[in-house]
Amino acid sequence: MVVARSEDYLFGGYVDKSWESPDKWSFKSTPNAFIFSATKNQIYKQKSDLNSKSILCRKDSGPCFGMKEFALCYEGRPTSNYSHVGMEYGQSSDFYTFVSLGKKTLFNVKDYEVYMVTPVTKEESPAEDPAQAQMKPLEPAKPAK
């Protein structure tokens, strides 16, 4: 799970696949990915489970959901942070109606956090539903030398 803050907006995305760092763009698909806006109280699910581009991976880019629908540090540029939900994720029936997660499509990141979501067993939690999940912050990535 990735959570970002830009100005007064809080938003993020979840995917149950691991991120990789290939030399060329690599798409991963899963029916369990979504993008959300905590500020707007919205969840944007994928439009289709078939051939979806849930996440985009490349060694010089930060987290990227869909076709730059929520992307941080795109192509290694710290100022290339995008938010235009509508191609792979969202409620619109067409692929040309976009919604921004923040104030603008291109935004500056105030801060962000990345979490690994893991299932909680009955021994770890008294909850009735063992499928509940808990978030654990990941260790910060080390800068490339």
Residue, then its C-alpha position, 0 to 999 in steps of 0.5 A: m500500500v502506498v499513501a501520499r500527501s500533496e497539499d491538503y490531499l491524502f490519497g494512495g493505492y493498494v496492490d497485492k503484487s510485489w513491485e519489481s525493478p526491471d530495465k523495461w516497463s513491466f505491467k502486473s495485473t490483479p483483480n485486488a488493486f485499487i486507488f483511493s482518496a481519503t480526502k474525497n472519501q472515494i475508492y477507485k476500483q479497476k474497470s476490468d479484471l481482464n488484461s488490466k494494467s494494475i501496476l507498472c514496474r521499472k527500476d527508475s520509477g516509483p510506484c505507478f498504478g495503471m497508466k500513470e493514474f497514480a504515480l510517484c517519481y515517474e521515470g526517476r524524476p522527483t517532480s513527476n508525480y501524476s494523478h489522473v484516474g480514469m483509464e484503468y481505474g474509476q467509475s466512468s464507462d469511457f476511458y477519457t473522463f479523468v478525476s484527479l486525486g489531488k488539486k491538480t493532475l501533476f502534483n508535488v509530494k509533501d510526503y509518502e509512506v509505503y506499507m506491506v499488508t499482511p494477514v493476521t492469524k487468530e493467535e495474533s488477534p482476538a478478532e473473529d475474521p482471520a482474514q483481517a490485515q494489518m499494515k506494517p511500514l516498510e524500511p525506507a529504500k536505500p538510494a542508488k550509488 
